[in-house]
C-alpha cells in the first residue's frame, strides 16, 4: 500500500519512534523512506530579534551569531539524516534525504505532496508535557491531505489494526484506507463505534460493513458505549490492537464527531494512530 513514506526527524525520541514505524511499514512493498530534517526558521530569527533595538541601524554585529547558529543547526540536521540513512540501509531499504528551513509543519506538508504517508512523533524536540502531543503534530493531523501516522509510545508490528468509525465522510475514507492496509498485509480488521442508542450503533456498523465489503478483509465490528475517547482507548488497550485508524474530521450529523476527538485519541493511547483527512 505504501511505496513512499516521509519521516520527520529532529533527534527526539518521538522522531526515532516514527522512523521505527516507517521501517516496519516499508518492508512489505519495499517502500522508499524519505528522511526530512527541517530547521525551524524561528530558531534562526530569534538571535536577530533579540539584538534588534535602537542600535539596529547602527550596524550591531549580529550576523556572525546567526551564522554560527545556522552552521550548528545544519550540522545537527546532517547528523540526524546520516544516522537515519544508516538505519534504513541496515534494514535493506532505500532512503532519500531532504533538508529544509521554514515553519516545520508547513515544510513537512510541502514535502509530503509526493508521499503516501507522513510519519511523525507525538512530541518533538521542544519537549511537551507527558500526555500531550506537540504543536507540529497537532497542526499536521488537522491539515495534511495524506494519512499522518503518529508513532506510538511503544513499538508496533502493525498486525492488529482497528478503525474508529463514526459514519462521516472522513471516517469512511479512513475505513477504506484501513481496509486497503489490512488487505495488503493479509490481516483482519476491527471496526469500532461508540453509540448511545443500540439501534443507531447497529445501523452505522452495518454501513461500515458495506464500505469494507469490496475488500478481501475479514472484519469484526464492535459496538461500544460510554465516553468516546475512553471507550475506544480502553478497547485498544484490552484487545492488543497495535494500530488505530481514525478520520481527522467528524461528518455533519454523525452521532459522534470522531474528528473532534482525533487528538484526544492520540493522547489516550500508546499505539500508533493513523489519521486520515
C-alpha positions in Angstrom: 0.0 0.0 0.0 2.8 2.4 0.9 5.6 2.9 -1.6 6.9 6.3 -0.3 7.0 7.3 3.3 8.1 10.7 4.6 9.6 10.7 8.1 10.2 14.0 10.0 13.5 13.8 12.0 14.5 16.2 14.8 16.6 14.0 17.1 13.8 13.5 19.6 12.6 10.1 20.9 9.3 10.6 19.1 11.1 11.1 15.7 13.1 7.9 16.3 9.8 6.1 17.1 8.4 7.5 13.8 11.4 6.0 11.9 11.0 2.7 13.7 7.4 2.6 12.5 8.4 3.6 8.9 10.9 0.7 8.8 8.2 -1.8 9.8 5.6 -0.4 7.4 8.1 -0.1 4.4 9.1 -3.8 4.3 6.0 -5.4 2.5 6.3 -3.2 -0.5 10.0 -2.3 -0.1 8.9 1.3 0.2 11.3 4.2 -0.1 11.8 6.1 3.1 12.3 9.9 2.7 14.0 11.4 5.7 13.3 15.1 6.3 15.2 17.4 8.6 13.5 20.8 8.9 15.2 23.6 10.8 12.6 25.9 12.4 13.2 29.3 10.9 12.2 30.8 14.2 15.4 29.4 15.8 17.4 31.3 13.2 15.4 34.5 13.6 15.5 34.6 17.4 19.0 36.0 17.8 18.3 38.7 15.2 15.1 39.7 17.0 16.8 39.7 20.4 19.5 42.0 19.1 17.1 44.4 17.4 16.8 47.8 19.1 17.8 51.4 18.9 21.3 50.4 17.6 19.9 48.1 14.9 20.6 50.6 12.1 24.0 51.4 13.6 25.3 48.0 12.5 25.0 45.8 15.5 27.1 42.7 14.5 24.5 40.0 14.8 25.3 38.3 11.5 28.2 36.2 12.9 25.9 34.9 15.7 23.2 34.0 13.3 25.7 32.4 11.0 27.2 30.3 13.8 23.8 29.2 14.9 22.8 28.1 11.4 26.0 26.2 11.0 25.4 24.3 14.3 21.8 23.5 13.3 22.9 22.4 9.8 25.5 20.1 11.4 22.8 18.7 13.7 20.5 18.0 10.8 23.2 16.3 8.9 23.8 14.0 11.9 20.1 13.1 12.1 20.0 12.3 8.4 23.2 10.3 8.4 22.1 8.2 11.3 18.6 7.7 9.8 20.1 6.7 6.4 22.3 4.1 8.1 19.3 2.6 9.8 17.3 2.4 6.6 20.2 0.9 4.7 20.7 -1.7 7.5 17.1 -2.7 7.1 17.7 -3.3 3.4 15.5 -0.4 2.2 16.1 2.7 0.0 16.4 6.1 1.6 16.3 9.6 0.4 17.2 12.7 2.4 15.9 16.3 2.3 16.8 19.4 4.2 14.5 22.4 4.6 14.3 25.7 6.6 11.0 27.2 7.5 8.0 26.6 9.7 8.2 22.9 10.4 4.6 21.9 9.8 4.4 23.9 6.6 7.6 22.4 5.2 6.6 18.9 6.1 3.2 19.4 4.4 5.0 20.7 1.3 7.5 17.7 1.2 4.6 15.3 1.8 3.0 16.1 -1.5 4.6 13.2 -3.3 4.5 10.7 -0.4 1.9 8.1 0.5 2.0 8.8 4.2 3.7 11.1 6.7 5.2 9.7 9.9 5.9 11.9 12.9 6.4 11.6 16.7 3.9 12.6 19.3 6.3 15.1 20.8 9.1 16.9 19.0 12.5 18.2 20.1 10.9 21.0 22.1 9.6 18.8 24.8 5.9 18.7 25.5 4.4 17.7 28.8 3.7 13.9 29.1 0.2 13.0 27.8 0.2 15.8 25.3 1.2 16.0 21.6 3.5 18.5 20.0 2.2 21.6 18.2 3.6 20.5 14.9 1.9 17.1 15.2 -1.4 18.7 16.1 -1.2 21.0 13.1 -0.3 18.2 10.7 -3.2 15.9 11.6 -5.6 18.8 11.0 -4.2 19.9 7.7 -2.4 17.0 5.9 -4.1 15.7 2.8 -2.5 12.3 3.1 -2.6 9.8 6.1 -0.5 11.0 9.0 0.8 8.2 11.2 1.6 9.4 14.7 4.1 7.0 16.2 3.2 5.3 19.5 4.9 5.4 22.8 5.7 1.7 22.3 6.9 -0.2 19.2 4.3 -1.9 16.9 4.3 -4.7 14.4 1.2 -3.2 12.7 -0.5 -6.6 12.7 -3.7 -5.8 14.7 -5.3 -2.7 13.1 -8.5 -1.2 14.3 -10.5 1.7 12.9 -12.8 4.0 14.9 -15.8 4.7 12.7 -18.4 7.4 13.1 -20.2 7.2 9.7 -18.9 10.5 8.4 -17.1 11.3 5.2 -13.5 11.3 6.5 -14.3 8.4 8.8 -15.4 6.4 5.7 -12.2 7.4 3.9 -10.2 6.3 7.0 -12.1 2.9 6.9 -11.2 2.5 3.2 -7.5 3.2 4.0 -7.7 0.7 6.9 -9.2 -1.9 4.6 -6.5 -1.4 1.9 -3.8 -1.6 4.6 -5.2 -4.8 6.1 -5.8 -6.4 2.7 -2.2 -5.6 1.6 -0.8 -7.3 4.7 -3.3 -10.1 4.8 -4.7 -9.0 8.2 -8.2 -8.9 9.7 -9.7 -5.5 10.8 -11.7 -4.5 13.8 -14.2 -1.7 13.4 -15.3 0.3 16.5 -18.3 2.5 17.0 -19.4 4.2 20.2 -23.2 4.7 20.4 -25.7 5.9 22.9 -28.6 4.0 21.2 -28.0 0.4 20.2 -30.2 0.7 17.1 -28.2 3.7 15.9 -24.9 1.9 16.5 -26.0 -1.2 14.7 -27.0 0.9 11.6 -23.7 2.7 11.5 -21.7 -0.6 11.9 -23.8 -2.1 9.1 -22.8 0.9 6.9 -19.1 0.2 7.9 -19.5 -3.4 6.8 -20.9 -2.2 3.5 -17.9 0.0 2.9 -15.5 -2.8 3.8 -17.3 -5.5 1.7 -15.4 -4.9 -1.6 -12.0 -5.6 0.1 -10.6 -9.1 0.8 -10.6 -8.5 4.6 -12.2 -10.3 7.5 -13.9 -7.6 9.6 -15.1 -7.7 13.1 -17.5 -4.9 14.3 -17.7 -3.8 17.9 -20.5 -1.6 19.4 -19.1 0.3 22.4 -20.8 2.6 24.9 -19.8 5.4 27.2 -17.3 8.2 26.6 -16.0 8.1 23.0 -12.3 8.5 23.8 -12.2 6.4 26.9 -14.2 3.6 25.3 -12.0 3.4 22.2 -8.8 3.7 24.2 -9.9 1.1 26.7 -10.8 -1.3 23.9 -7.5 -0.8 22.1 -5.6 -1.5 25.3 -7.6 -4.6 26.2 -7.7 -6.1 22.7 -4.0 -5.8 21.9 -4.6 -3.7 18.8 -1.4 -2.1 17.6 -2.7 0.5 15.2 -5.7 2.8 15.4 -7.1 4.4 12.3 -9.4 7.4 12.5 -10.7 10.3 10.5 -9.5 13.8 11.1 -12.9 15.5 11.0 -16.3 14.2 12.0 -19.1 14.2 9.5 -22.1 16.5 9.8 -25.0 14.8 11.5 -22.9 11.9 12.7 -23.9 10.6 16.2 -20.4 11.3 17.5 -18.0 13.6 15.7 -14.9 11.4 15.8 -12.7 14.0 14.1 -13.1 16.4 17.1 -11.7 13.6 19.2 -8.8 12.6 17.0 -6.1 14.5 19.0 -7.6 13.1 22.3 -7.4 9.6 20.9 -3.7 10.1 20.2 -3.2 11.3 23.8 -5.2 8.5 25.3 -3.5 5.6 23.5 0.1 4.3 23.3 -0.1 2.6 19.9 0.5 4.4 16.6 -2.5 6.3 15.3 -3.2 6.9 11.6 -5.2 10.0 11.0 -7.0 10.3 7.6 -8.3 13.7 6.5 
